[in-house]
Amino acid sequence: DPNDENSVWAAVYVFGAGLYHSADGGAHWTEAKGPVGEPVAAIALRFDPTGRLLHVAYPGHGVWELTLD
């Protein structure tokens, strides 16, 4: 996360596939729900230039945006 050094995002496509977030620099992770309301494999992440939007690519579901507070 370009606005918070302790906030880390990870896209996972294989074992434990999904989108994960850590608010403590990677010590603990929580899984974010995918575009269909359940965990879905994610293959790519990109922050917009402001760092307030996270674009997540989900195979078969397109690219979704998450608004970060």
Predicted model as a PDB file, atoms N, CA, C, CB and O in Angstrom, pLDDT in the B-factor column:
MODEL        1                                                                  
ATOM      1  N   ASP A   1       0.862  -1.174   0.000  1.00 89.00           N  
ATOM      2  CA  ASP A   1       0.000   0.000   0.000  1.00 89.00           C  
ATOM      3  C   ASP A   1       0.904   1.233   0.000  1.00 89.00           C  
ATOM      4  CB  ASP A   1      -0.978   0.001   1.238  1.00 89.00           C  
ATOM      5  O   ASP A   1       1.681   1.423   0.936  1.00 89.00           O  
ATOM      6  N   PRO A   2       0.817   2.062  -1.024  1.00 89.00           N  
ATOM      7  CA  PRO A   2       1.698   3.234  -1.086  1.00 89.00           C  
ATOM      8  C   PRO A   2       1.435   4.282  -0.009  1.00 89.00           C  
ATOM      9  CB  PRO A   2       1.568   3.876  -2.421  1.00 89.00           C  
ATOM     10  O   PRO A   2       2.270   5.160   0.209  1.00 89.00           O  
ATOM     11  N   ASN A   3       0.296   4.208   0.664  1.00 88.00           N  
ATOM     12  CA  ASN A   3      -0.030   5.188   1.698  1.00 88.00           C  
ATOM     13  C   ASN A   3       0.175   4.680   3.110  1.00 88.00           C  
ATOM     14  CB  ASN A   3      -1.440   5.627   1.543  1.00 88.00           C  
ATOM     15  O   ASN A   3       0.013   5.441   4.064  1.00 88.00           O  
ATOM     16  N   ASP A   4       0.531   3.398   3.273  1.00 91.00           N  
ATOM     17  CA  ASP A   4       0.689   2.816   4.607  1.00 91.00           C  
ATOM     18  C   ASP A   4       1.713   1.692   4.547  1.00 91.00           C  
ATOM     19  CB  ASP A   4      -0.670   2.290   5.154  1.00 91.00           C  
ATOM     20  O   ASP A   4       1.441   0.632   3.983  1.00 91.00           O  
ATOM     21  N   GLU A   5       2.876   1.915   5.119  1.00 93.00           N  
ATOM     22  CA  GLU A   5       3.953   0.922   5.046  1.00 93.00           C  
ATOM     23  C   GLU A   5       3.622  -0.380   5.769  1.00 93.00           C  
ATOM     24  CB  GLU A   5       5.217   1.501   5.623  1.00 93.00           C  
ATOM     25  O   GLU A   5       4.267  -1.397   5.509  1.00 93.00           O  
ATOM     26  N   ASN A   6       2.654  -0.382   6.652  1.00 95.00           N  
ATOM     27  CA  ASN A   6       2.254  -1.604   7.355  1.00 95.00           C  
ATOM     28  C   ASN A   6       1.168  -2.395   6.624  1.00 95.00           C  
ATOM     29  CB  ASN A   6       1.769  -1.255   8.738  1.00 95.00           C  
ATOM     30  O   ASN A   6       0.898  -3.545   6.971  1.00 95.00           O  
ATOM     31  N   SER A   7       0.556  -1.791   5.630  1.00 94.00           N  
ATOM     32  CA  SER A   7      -0.513  -2.430   4.868  1.00 94.00           C  
ATOM     33  C   SER A   7       0.088  -3.136   3.652  1.00 94.00           C  
ATOM     34  CB  SER A   7      -1.584  -1.387   4.429  1.00 94.00           C  
ATOM     35  O   SER A   7       0.694  -2.498   2.791  1.00 94.00           O  
ATOM     36  N   VAL A   8      -0.088  -4.467   3.590  1.00 95.00           N  
ATOM     37  CA  VAL A   8       0.470  -5.276   2.509  1.00 95.00           C  
ATOM     38  C   VAL A   8      -0.659  -6.082   1.876  1.00 95.00           C  
ATOM     39  CB  VAL A   8       1.607  -6.217   3.032  1.00 95.00           C  
ATOM     40  O   VAL A   8      -1.476  -6.676   2.580  1.00 95.00           O  
ATOM     41  N   TRP A   9      -0.702  -6.099   0.547  1.00 94.00           N  
ATOM     42  CA  TRP A   9      -1.700  -6.858  -0.200  1.00 94.00           C  
ATOM     43  C   TRP A   9      -1.016  -7.942  -1.006  1.00 94.00           C  
ATOM     44  CB  TRP A   9      -2.521  -5.936  -1.122  1.00 94.00           C  
ATOM     45  O   TRP A   9       0.080  -7.723  -1.522  1.00 94.00           O  
ATOM     46  N   ALA A  10      -1.637  -9.115  -1.128  1.00 94.00           N  
ATOM     47  CA  ALA A  10      -1.064 -10.217  -1.900  1.00 94.00           C  
ATOM     48  C   ALA A  10      -2.147 -10.908  -2.714  1.00 94.00           C  
ATOM     49  CB  ALA A  10      -0.365 -11.228  -0.972  1.00 94.00           C  
ATOM     50  O   ALA A  10      -3.209 -11.255  -2.197  1.00 94.00           O  
ATOM     51  N   ALA A  11      -1.856 -11.103  -4.006  1.00 92.00           N  
ATOM     52  CA  ALA A  11      -2.718 -11.888  -4.889  1.00 92.00           C  
ATOM     53  C   ALA A  11      -2.150 -13.294  -4.948  1.00 92.00           C  
ATOM     54  CB  ALA A  11      -2.818 -11.251  -6.326  1.00 92.00           C  
ATOM     55  O   ALA A  11      -0.971 -13.475  -5.252  1.00 92.00           O  
ATOM     56  N   VAL A  12      -2.980 -14.297  -4.660  1.00 91.00           N  
ATOM     57  CA  VAL A  12      -2.521 -15.689  -4.643  1.00 91.00           C  
ATOM     58  C   VAL A  12      -3.362 -16.488  -5.621  1.00 91.00           C  
ATOM     59  CB  VAL A  12      -2.608 -16.300  -3.209  1.00 91.00           C  
ATOM     60  O   VAL A  12      -4.592 -16.452  -5.579  1.00 91.00           O  
ATOM     61  N   TYR A  13      -2.678 -17.217  -6.509  1.00 89.00           N  
ATOM     62  CA  TYR A  13      -3.378 -17.959  -7.541  1.00 89.00           C  
ATOM     63  C   TYR A  13      -3.406 -19.465  -7.291  1.00 89.00           C  
ATOM     64  CB  TYR A  13      -2.747 -17.685  -8.864  1.00 89.00           C  
ATOM     65  O   TYR A  13      -4.270 -20.160  -7.826  1.00 89.00           O  
ATOM     66  N   VAL A  14      -2.488 -19.971  -6.500  1.00 84.00           N  
ATOM     67  CA  VAL A  14      -2.435 -21.418  -6.252  1.00 84.00           C  
ATOM     68  C   VAL A  14      -2.901 -21.723  -4.836  1.00 84.00           C  
ATOM     69  CB  VAL A  14      -1.004 -21.965  -6.474  1.00 84.00           C  
ATOM     70  O   VAL A  14      -3.883 -21.130  -4.389  1.00 84.00           O  
ATOM     71  N   PHE A  15      -2.259 -22.595  -4.130  1.00 81.00           N  
ATOM     72  CA  PHE A  15      -2.677 -23.044  -2.793  1.00 81.00           C  
ATOM     73  C   PHE A  15      -3.123 -21.876  -1.923  1.00 81.00           C  
ATOM     74  CB  PHE A  15      -1.537 -23.795  -2.102  1.00 81.00           C  
ATOM     75  O   PHE A  15      -2.380 -20.910  -1.749  1.00 81.00           O  
ATOM     76  N   GLY A  16      -4.330 -21.961  -1.377  1.00 79.00           N  
ATOM     77  CA  GLY A  16      -4.873 -20.870  -0.571  1.00 79.00           C  
ATOM     78  C   GLY A  16      -5.243 -19.668  -1.429  1.00 79.00           C  
ATOM     79  O   GLY A  16      -5.205 -18.530  -0.963  1.00 79.00           O  
ATOM     80  N   ALA A  17      -5.601 -19.925  -2.685  1.00 86.00           N  
ATOM     81  CA  ALA A  17      -5.846 -18.865  -3.658  1.00 86.00           C  
ATOM     82  C   ALA A  17      -6.819 -17.819  -3.135  1.00 86.00           C  
ATOM     83  CB  ALA A  17      -6.376 -19.454  -4.946  1.00 86.00           C  
ATOM     84  O   ALA A  17      -7.792 -18.144  -2.455  1.00 86.00           O  
ATOM     85  N   GLY A  18      -6.544 -16.564  -3.460  1.00 88.00           N  
ATOM     86  CA  GLY A  18      -7.420 -15.471  -3.080  1.00 88.00           C  
ATOM     87  C   GLY A  18      -6.670 -14.164  -2.962  1.00 88.00           C  
ATOM     88  O   GLY A  18      -5.522 -14.060  -3.394  1.00 88.00           O  
ATOM     89  N   LEU A  19      -7.300 -13.185  -2.390  1.00 91.00           N  
ATOM     90  CA  LEU A  19      -6.721 -11.878  -2.127  1.00 91.00           C  
ATOM     91  C   LEU A  19      -6.540 -11.768  -0.620  1.00 91.00           C  
ATOM     92  CB  LEU A  19      -7.622 -10.714  -2.691  1.00 91.00           C  
ATOM     93  O   LEU A  19      -7.477 -11.994   0.145  1.00 91.00           O  
ATOM     94  N   TYR A  20      -5.336 -11.421  -0.202  1.00 94.00           N  
ATOM     95  CA  TYR A  20      -5.021 -11.348   1.219  1.00 94.00           C  
ATOM     96  C   TYR A  20      -4.520  -9.961   1.585  1.00 94.00           C  
ATOM     97  CB  TYR A  20      -3.981 -12.403   1.596  1.00 94.00           C  
ATOM     98  O   TYR A  20      -3.908  -9.274   0.767  1.00 94.00           O  
ATOM     99  N   HIS A  21      -4.789  -9.553   2.834  1.00 94.00           N  
ATOM    100  CA  HIS A  21      -4.331  -8.259   3.333  1.00 94.00           C  
ATOM    101  C   HIS A  21      -3.731  -8.424   4.724  1.00 94.00           C  
ATOM    102  CB  HIS A  21      -5.493  -7.237   3.360  1.00 94.00           C  
ATOM    103  O   HIS A  21      -4.242  -9.169   5.561  1.00 94.00           O  
ATOM    104  N   SER A  22      -2.639  -7.713   4.943  1.00 96.00           N  
ATOM    105  CA  SER A  22      -2.023  -7.652   6.258  1.00 96.00           C  
ATOM    106  C   SER A  22      -1.950  -6.184   6.665  1.00 96.00           C  
ATOM    107  CB  SER A  22      -0.603  -8.320   6.260  1.00 96.00           C  
ATOM    108  O   SER A  22      -1.487  -5.347   5.891  1.00 96.00           O  
ATOM    109  N   ALA A  23      -2.402  -5.872   7.866  1.00 95.00           N  
ATOM    110  CA  ALA A  23      -2.353  -4.497   8.381  1.00 95.00           C  
ATOM    111  C   ALA A  23      -1.164  -4.285   9.298  1.00 95.00           C  
ATOM    112  CB  ALA A  23      -3.640  -4.161   9.125  1.00 95.00           C  
ATOM    113  O   ALA A  23      -0.963  -3.187   9.816  1.00 95.00           O  
ATOM    114  N   ASP A  24      -0.365  -5.342   9.503  1.00 97.00           N  
ATOM    115  CA  ASP A  24       0.771  -5.243  10.431  1.00 97.00           C  
ATOM    116  C   ASP A  24       2.093  -5.665   9.783  1.00 97.00           C  
ATOM    117  CB  ASP A  24       0.513  -6.104  11.664  1.00 97.00           C  
ATOM    118  O   ASP A  24       2.927  -6.313  10.414  1.00 97.00           O  
ATOM    119  N   GLY A  25       2.267  -5.289   8.524  1.00 96.00           N  
ATOM    120  CA  GLY A  25       3.523  -5.543   7.842  1.00 96.00           C  
ATOM    121  C   GLY A  25       3.769  -6.985   7.450  1.00 96.00           C  
ATOM    122  O   GLY A  25       4.899  -7.338   7.112  1.00 96.00           O  
ATOM    123  N   GLY A  26       2.763  -7.821   7.483  1.00 96.00           N  
ATOM    124  CA  GLY A  26       2.889  -9.208   7.060  1.00 96.00           C  
ATOM    125  C   GLY A  26       2.917 -10.214   8.196  1.00 96.00           C  
ATOM    126  O   GLY A  26       3.056 -11.412   7.948  1.00 96.00           O  
ATOM    127  N   ALA A  27       2.789  -9.760   9.436  1.00 97.00           N  
ATOM    128  CA  ALA A  27       2.792 -10.685  10.576  1.00 97.00           C  
ATOM    129  C   ALA A  27       1.513 -11.527  10.613  1.00 97.00           C  
ATOM    130  CB  ALA A  27       2.946  -9.906  11.893  1.00 97.00           C  
ATOM    131  O   ALA A  27       1.558 -12.709  10.954  1.00 97.00           O  
ATOM    132  N   HIS A  28       0.385 -10.927  10.266  1.00 97.00           N  
ATOM    133  CA  HIS A  28      -0.907 -11.625  10.262  1.00 97.00           C  
ATOM    134  C   HIS A  28      -1.644 -11.277   8.971  1.00 97.00           C  
ATOM    135  CB  HIS A  28      -1.770 -11.240  11.520  1.00 97.00           C  
ATOM    136  O   HIS A  28      -1.569 -10.148   8.488  1.00 97.00           O  
ATOM    137  N   TRP A  29      -2.355 -12.260   8.419  1.00 96.00           N  
ATOM    138  CA  TRP A  29      -3.055 -12.073   7.151  1.00 96.00           C  
ATOM    139  C   TRP A  29      -4.531 -12.411   7.295  1.00 96.00           C  
ATOM    140  CB  TRP A  29      -2.420 -12.933   6.055  1.00 96.00           C  
ATOM    141  O   TRP A  29      -4.901 -13.325   8.033  1.00 96.00           O  
ATOM    142  N   THR A  30      -5.379 -11.659   6.575  1.00 93.00           N  
ATOM    143  CA  THR A  30      -6.796 -11.978   6.477  1.00 93.00           C  
ATOM    144  C   THR A  30      -7.143 -12.072   4.992  1.00 93.00           C  
ATOM    145  CB  THR A  30      -7.685 -10.902   7.211  1.00 93.00           C  
ATOM    146  O   THR A  30      -6.552 -11.383   4.161  1.00 93.00           O  
ATOM    147  N   GLU A  31      -8.102 -12.928   4.673  1.00 90.00           N  
ATOM    148  CA  GLU A  31      -8.509 -13.110   3.296  1.00 90.00           C  
ATOM    149  C   GLU A  31      -9.669 -12.173   2.976  1.00 90.00           C  
ATOM    150  CB  GLU A  31      -8.898 -14.576   3.031  1.00 90.00           C  
ATOM    151  O   GLU A  31     -10.638 -12.088   3.730  1.00 90.00           O  
ATOM    152  N   ALA A  32      -9.560 -11.478   1.857  1.00 86.00           N  
ATOM    153  CA  ALA A  32     -10.630 -10.599   1.389  1.00 86.00           C  
ATOM    154  C   ALA A  32     -11.560 -11.403   0.491  1.00 86.00           C  
ATOM    155  CB  ALA A  32     -10.056  -9.359   0.632  1.00 86.00           C  
ATOM    156  O   ALA A  32     -11.110 -12.271  -0.256  1.00 86.00           O  
ATOM    157  N   LYS A  33     -12.828 -11.121   0.561  1.00 80.00           N  
ATOM    158  CA  LYS A  33     -13.801 -11.811  -0.286  1.00 80.00           C  
ATOM    159  C   LYS A  33     -13.610 -11.380  -1.731  1.00 80.00           C  
ATOM    160  CB  LYS A  33     -15.251 -11.522   0.182  1.00 80.00           C  
ATOM    161  O   LYS A  33     -13.282 -10.225  -2.002  1.00 80.00           O  
ATOM    162  N   GLY A  34     -13.813 -12.297  -2.649  1.00 76.00           N  
ATOM    163  CA  GLY A  34     -13.680 -12.019  -4.074  1.00 76.00           C  
ATOM    164  C   GLY A  34     -14.939 -11.392  -4.640  1.00 76.00           C  
ATOM    165  O   GLY A  34     -15.863 -11.068  -3.893  1.00 76.00           O  
ATOM    166  N   PRO A  35     -14.983 -11.216  -5.953  1.00 78.00           N  
ATOM    167  CA  PRO A  35     -16.111 -10.542  -6.597  1.00 78.00           C  
ATOM    168  C   PRO A  35     -17.429 -11.315  -6.523  1.00 78.00           C  
ATOM    169  CB  PRO A  35     -15.779 -10.284  -8.028  1.00 78.00           C  
ATOM    170  O   PRO A  35     -18.486 -10.746  -6.794  1.00 78.00           O  
ATOM    171  N   VAL A  36     -17.386 -12.587  -6.164  1.00 77.00           N  
ATOM    172  CA  VAL A  36     -18.619 -13.368  -6.080  1.00 77.00           C  
ATOM    173  C   VAL A  36     -19.007 -13.629  -4.621  1.00 77.00           C  
ATOM    174  CB  VAL A  36     -18.459 -14.701  -6.832  1.00 77.00           C  
ATOM    175  O   VAL A  36     -19.845 -14.487  -4.341  1.00 77.00           O  
ATOM    176  N   GLY A  37     -18.385 -12.874  -3.683  1.00 76.00           N  
ATOM    177  CA  GLY A  37     -18.733 -12.995  -2.273  1.00 76.00           C  
ATOM    178  C   GLY A  37     -18.037 -14.122  -1.539  1.00 76.00           C  
ATOM    179  O   GLY A  37     -18.361 -14.400  -0.384  1.00 76.00           O  
ATOM    180  N   GLU A  38     -17.098 -14.768  -2.178  1.00 74.00           N  
ATOM    181  CA  GLU A  38     -16.316 -15.833  -1.552  1.00 74.00           C  
ATOM    182  C   GLU A  38     -14.894 -15.743  -2.079  1.00 74.00           C  
ATOM    183  CB  GLU A  38     -16.936 -17.247  -1.835  1.00 74.00           C  
ATOM    184  O   GLU A  38     -14.659 -15.049  -3.068  1.00 74.00           O  
ATOM    185  N   PRO A  39     -13.944 -16.414  -1.460  1.00 74.00           N  
ATOM    186  CA  PRO A  39     -12.558 -16.355  -1.936  1.00 74.00           C  
ATOM    187  C   PRO A  39     -12.430 -16.850  -3.381  1.00 74.00           C  
ATOM    188  CB  PRO A  39     -11.653 -17.183  -1.021  1.00 74.00           C  
ATOM    189  O   PRO A  39     -12.961 -17.903  -3.732  1.00 74.00           O  
ATOM    190  N   VAL A  40     -11.731 -16.094  -4.197  1.00 83.00           N  
ATOM    191  CA  VAL A  40     -11.483 -16.425  -5.603  1.00 83.00           C  
ATOM    192  C   VAL A  40     -10.016 -16.140  -5.882  1.00 83.00           C  
ATOM    193  CB  VAL A  40     -12.423 -15.606  -6.575  1.00 83.00           C  
ATOM    194  O   VAL A  40      -9.473 -15.150  -5.392  1.00 83.00           O  
ATOM    195  N   ALA A  41      -9.373 -16.992  -6.660  1.00 88.00           N  
ATOM    196  CA  ALA A  41      -7.967 -16.790  -7.015  1.00 88.00           C  
ATOM    197  C   ALA A  41      -7.767 -15.421  -7.662  1.00 88.00           C  
ATOM    198  CB  ALA A  41      -7.483 -17.904  -7.966  1.00 88.00           C  
ATOM    199  O   ALA A  41      -8.542 -15.018  -8.529  1.00 88.00           O  
ATOM    200  N   ALA A  42      -6.741 -14.722  -7.242  1.00 91.00           N  
ATOM    201  CA  ALA A  42      -6.384 -13.431  -7.823  1.00 91.00           C  
ATOM    202  C   ALA A  42      -5.009 -13.558  -8.469  1.00 91.00           C  
ATOM    203  CB  ALA A  42      -6.395 -12.296  -6.743  1.00 91.00           C  
ATOM    204  O   ALA A  42      -4.131 -14.240  -7.940  1.00 91.00           O  
ATOM    205  N   ILE A  43      -4.822 -12.899  -9.618  1.00 93.00           N  
ATOM    206  CA  ILE A  43      -3.547 -13.067 -10.308  1.00 93.00           C  
ATOM    207  C   ILE A  43      -2.708 -11.799 -10.405  1.00 93.00           C  
ATOM    208  CB  ILE A  43      -3.796 -13.583 -11.671  1.00 93.00           C  
ATOM    209  O   ILE A  43      -1.513 -11.887 -10.684  1.00 93.00           O  
ATOM    210  N   ALA A  44      -3.290 -10.628 -10.187  1.00 94.00           N  
ATOM    211  CA  ALA A  44      -2.515  -9.401 -10.314  1.00 94.00           C  
ATOM    212  C   ALA A  44      -3.146  -8.291  -9.484  1.00 94.00           C  
ATOM    213  CB  ALA A  44      -2.410  -8.976 -11.788  1.00 94.00           C  
ATOM    214  O   ALA A  44      -4.359  -8.249  -9.282  1.00 94.00           O  
ATOM    215  N   LEU A  45      -2.280  -7.386  -9.007  1.00 94.00           N  
ATOM    216  CA  LEU A  45      -2.713  -6.222  -8.230  1.00 94.00           C  
ATOM    217  C   LEU A  45      -2.074  -4.974  -8.817  1.00 94.00           C  
ATOM    218  CB  LEU A  45      -2.341  -6.376  -6.723  1.00 94.00           C  
ATOM    219  O   LEU A  45      -0.968  -5.021  -9.354  1.00 94.00           O  
ATOM    220  N   ARG A  46      -2.788  -3.853  -8.707  1.00 95.00           N  
ATOM    221  CA  ARG A  46      -2.233  -2.580  -9.130  1.00 95.00           C  
ATOM    222  C   ARG A  46      -2.932  -1.466  -8.372  1.00 95.00           C  
ATOM    223  CB  ARG A  46      -2.377  -2.387 -10.659  1.00 95.00           C  
ATOM    224  O   ARG A  46      -4.161  -1.419  -8.322  1.00 95.00           O  
ATOM    225  N   PHE A  47      -2.154  -0.570  -7.785  1.00 94.00           N  
ATOM    226  CA  PHE A  47      -2.720   0.618  -7.151  1.00 94.00           C  
ATOM    227  C   PHE A  47      -2.833   1.725  -8.192  1.00 94.00           C  
ATOM    228  CB  PHE A  47      -1.851   1.079  -5.940  1.00 94.00           C  
ATOM    229  O   PHE A  47      -1.978   1.847  -9.069  1.00 94.00           O  
ATOM    230  N   ASP A  48      -3.886   2.530  -8.094  1.00 93.00           N  
ATOM    231  CA  ASP A  48      -3.967   3.696  -8.961  1.00 93.00           C  
ATOM    232  C   ASP A  48      -2.960   4.740  -8.448  1.00 93.00           C  
ATOM    233  CB  ASP A  48      -5.434   4.279  -8.998  1.00 93.00           C  
ATOM    234  O   ASP A  48      -2.426   4.572  -7.352  1.00 93.00           O  
ATOM    235  N   PRO A  49      -2.689   5.798  -9.199  1.00 91.00           N  
ATOM    236  CA  PRO A  49      -1.668   6.772  -8.790  1.00 91.00           C  
ATOM    237  C   PRO A  49      -1.912   7.433  -7.438  1.00 91.00           C  
ATOM    238  CB  PRO A  49      -1.565   7.831  -9.820  1.00 91.00           C  
ATOM    239  O   PRO A  49      -0.961   7.861  -6.784  1.00 91.00           O  
ATOM    240  N   THR A  50      -3.169   7.525  -7.006  1.00 90.00           N  
ATOM    241  CA  THR A  50      -3.450   8.154  -5.712  1.00 90.00           C  
ATOM    242  C   THR A  50      -3.235   7.194  -4.546  1.00 90.00           C  
ATOM    243  CB  THR A  50      -4.878   8.677  -5.687  1.00 90.00           C  
ATOM    244  O   THR A  50      -3.114   7.620  -3.397  1.00 90.00           O  
ATOM    245  N   GLY A  51      -3.188   5.895  -4.846  1.00 89.00           N  
ATOM    246  CA  GLY A  51      -3.053   4.899  -3.785  1.00 89.00           C  
ATOM    247  C   GLY A  51      -4.355   4.606  -3.066  1.00 89.00           C  
ATOM    248  O   GLY A  51      -4.356   3.880  -2.072  1.00 89.00           O  
ATOM    249  N   ARG A  52      -5.466   5.153  -3.544  1.00 91.00           N  
ATOM    250  CA  ARG A  52      -6.766   4.962  -2.884  1.00 91.00           C  
ATOM    251  C   ARG A  52      -7.591   3.852  -3.527  1.00 91.00           C  
ATOM    252  CB  ARG A  52      -7.557   6.259  -2.910  1.00 91.00           C  
ATOM    253  O   ARG A  52      -8.555   3.379  -2.924  1.00 91.00           O  
ATOM    254  N   LEU A  53      -7.234   3.427  -4.736  1.00 93.00           N  
ATOM    255  CA  LEU A  53      -7.937   2.340  -5.417  1.00 93.00           C  
ATOM    256  C   LEU A  53      -6.963   1.208  -5.691  1.00 93.00           C  
ATOM    257  CB  LEU A  53      -8.587   2.834  -6.736  1.00 93.00           C  
ATOM    258  O   LEU A  53      -5.849   1.431  -6.166  1.00 93.00           O  
ATOM    259  N   LEU A  54      -7.389   0.005  -5.390  1.00 93.00           N  
ATOM    260  CA  LEU A  54      -6.610  -1.185  -5.690  1.00 93.00           C  
ATOM    261  C   LEU A  54      -7.359  -1.970  -6.754  1.00 93.00           C  
ATOM    262  CB  LEU A  54      -6.364  -2.050  -4.408  1.00 93.00           C  
ATOM    263  O   LEU A  54      -8.509  -2.361  -6.551  1.00 93.00           O  
ATOM    264  N   HIS A  55      -6.710  -2.200  -7.888  1.00 95.00           N  
ATOM    265  CA  HIS A  55      -7.291  -3.001  -8.966  1.00 95.00           C  
ATOM    266  C   HIS A  55      -6.813  -4.434  -8.800  1.00 95.00           C  
ATOM    267  CB  HIS A  55      -6.902  -2.437 -10.377  1.00 95.00           C  
ATOM    268  O   HIS A  55      -5.617  -4.680  -8.644  1.00 95.00           O  
ATOM    269  N   VAL A  56      -7.747  -5.380  -8.833  1.00 93.00           N  
ATOM    270  CA  VAL A  56      -7.432  -6.795  -8.642  1.00 93.00           C  
ATOM    271  C   VAL A  56      -7.963  -7.582  -9.830  1.00 93.00           C  
ATOM    272  CB  VAL A  56      -8.032  -7.332  -7.310  1.00 93.00           C  
ATOM    273  O   VAL A  56      -9.140  -7.472 -10.171  1.00 93.00           O  
ATOM    274  N   ALA A  57      -7.100  -8.378 -10.465  1.00 93.00           N  
ATOM    275  CA  ALA A  57      -7.505  -9.201 -11.611  1.00 93.00           C  
ATOM    276  C   ALA A  57      -7.867 -10.596 -11.121  1.00 93.00           C  
ATOM    277  CB  ALA A  57      -6.373  -9.272 -12.683  1.00 93.00           C  
ATOM    278  O   ALA A  57      -7.060 -11.276 -10.486  1.00 93.00           O  
ATOM    279  N   TYR A  58      -9.099 -11.013 -11.428  1.00 90.00           N  
ATOM    280  CA  TYR A  58      -9.607 -12.333 -11.073  1.00 90.00           C  
ATOM    281  C   TYR A  58      -9.891 -13.107 -12.363  1.00 90.00           C  
ATOM    282  CB  TYR A  58     -10.893 -12.223 -10.184  1.00 90.00           C  
ATOM    283  O   TYR A  58     -10.731 -12.670 -13.150  1.00 90.00           O  
ATOM    284  N   PRO A  59      -9.220 -14.243 -12.609  1.00 88.00           N  
ATOM    285  CA  PRO A  59      -9.498 -15.015 -13.825  1.00 88.00           C  
ATOM    286  C   PRO A  59     -10.988 -15.392 -13.915  1.00 88.00           C  
ATOM    287  CB  PRO A  59      -8.622 -16.291 -13.858  1.00 88.00           C  
ATOM    288  O   PRO A  59     -11.566 -15.920 -12.965  1.00 88.00           O  
ATOM    289  N   GLY A  60     -11.580 -15.115 -15.051  1.00 86.00           N  
ATOM    290  CA  GLY A  60     -12.984 -15.433 -15.261  1.00 86.00           C  
ATOM    291  C   GLY A  60     -13.948 -14.421 -14.678  1.00 86.00           C  
ATOM    292  O   GLY A  60     -15.155 -14.528 -14.897  1.00 86.00           O  
ATOM    293  N   HIS A  61     -13.436 -13.422 -13.927  1.00 87.00           N  
ATOM    294  CA  HIS A  61     -14.292 -12.422 -13.308  1.00 87.00           C  
ATOM    295  C   HIS A  61     -13.876 -10.997 -13.645  1.00 87.00           C  
ATOM    296  CB  HIS A  61     -14.293 -12.607 -11.823  1.00 87.00           C  
ATOM    297  O   HIS A  61     -14.531 -10.048 -13.212  1.00 87.00           O  
ATOM    298  N   GLY A  62     -12.808 -10.830 -14.403  1.00 90.00           N  
ATOM    299  CA  GLY A  62     -12.345  -9.497 -14.804  1.00 90.00           C  
ATOM    300  C   GLY A  62     -11.517  -8.801 -13.752  1.00 90.00           C  
ATOM    301  O   GLY A  62     -10.992  -9.423 -12.829  1.00 90.00           O  
ATOM    302  N   VAL A  63     -11.412  -7.483 -13.915  1.00 93.00           N  
ATOM    303  CA  VAL A  63     -10.651  -6.650 -12.991  1.00 93.00           C  
ATOM    304  C   VAL A  63     -11.635  -5.893 -12.109  1.00 93.00           C  
ATOM    305  CB  VAL A  63      -9.708  -5.665 -13.756  1.00 93.00           C  
ATOM    306  O   VAL A  63     -12.560  -5.250 -12.604  1.00 93.00           O  
ATOM    307  N   TRP A  64     -11.428  -5.974 -10.813  1.00 91.00           N  
ATOM    308  CA  TRP A  64     -12.310  -5.311  -9.855  1.00 91.00           C  
ATOM    309  C   TRP A  64     -11.524  -4.226  -9.119  1.00 91.00           C  
ATOM    310  CB  TRP A  64     -12.916  -6.338  -8.848  1.00 91.00           C  
ATOM    311  O   TRP A  64     -10.301  -4.303  -9.005  1.00 91.00           O  
ATOM    312  N   GLU A  65     -12.236  -3.221  -8.624  1.00 91.00           N  
ATOM    313  CA  GLU A  65     -11.619  -2.149  -7.855  1.00 91.00           C  
ATOM    314  C   GLU A  65     -12.043  -2.238  -6.401  1.00 91.00           C  
ATOM    315  CB  GLU A  65     -11.989  -0.779  -8.438  1.00 91.00           C  
ATOM    316  O   GLU A  65     -13.208  -2.486  -6.089  1.00 91.00           O  
ATOM    317  N   LEU A  66     -11.080  -2.031  -5.521  1.00 88.00           N  
ATOM    318  CA  LEU A  66     -11.355  -1.898  -4.097  1.00 88.00           C  
ATOM    319  C   LEU A  66     -11.005  -0.483  -3.697  1.00 88.00           C  
ATOM    320  CB  LEU A  66     -10.556  -2.941  -3.250  1.00 88.00           C  
ATOM    321  O   LEU A  66      -9.908  -0.016  -4.004  1.00 88.00           O  
ATOM    322  N   THR A  67     -11.902   0.214  -3.019  1.00 90.00           N  
ATOM    323  CA  THR A  67     -11.608   1.538  -2.504  1.00 90.00           C  
ATOM    324  C   THR A  67     -11.020   1.375  -1.116  1.00 90.00           C  
ATOM    325  CB  THR A  67     -12.879   2.439  -2.479  1.00 90.00           C  
ATOM    326  O   THR A  67     -11.632   0.757  -0.245  1.00 90.00           O  
ATOM    327  N   LEU A  68      -9.830   1.927  -0.909  1.00 85.00           N  
ATOM    328  CA  LEU A  68      -9.142   1.802   0.377  1.00 85.00           C  
ATOM    329  C   LEU A  68      -9.341   3.063   1.176  1.00 85.00           C  
ATOM    330  CB  LEU A  68      -7.641   1.518   0.183  1.00 85.00           C  
ATOM    331  O   LEU A  68      -9.244   4.164   0.633  1.00 85.00           O  
ATOM    332  N   ASP A  69      -9.618   2.924   2.459  1.00 75.00           N  
ATOM    333  CA  ASP A  69      -9.807   4.082   3.335  1.00 75.00           C  
ATOM    334  C   ASP A  69      -8.552   4.362   4.109  1.00 75.00           C  
ATOM    335  CB  ASP A  69     -10.971   3.862   4.291  1.00 75.00           C  
ATOM    336  O   ASP A  69      -8.514   5.302   4.903  1.00 75.00           O  
TER     337      ASP A  69                                                      
ENDMDL                                                                          
END                                                                             
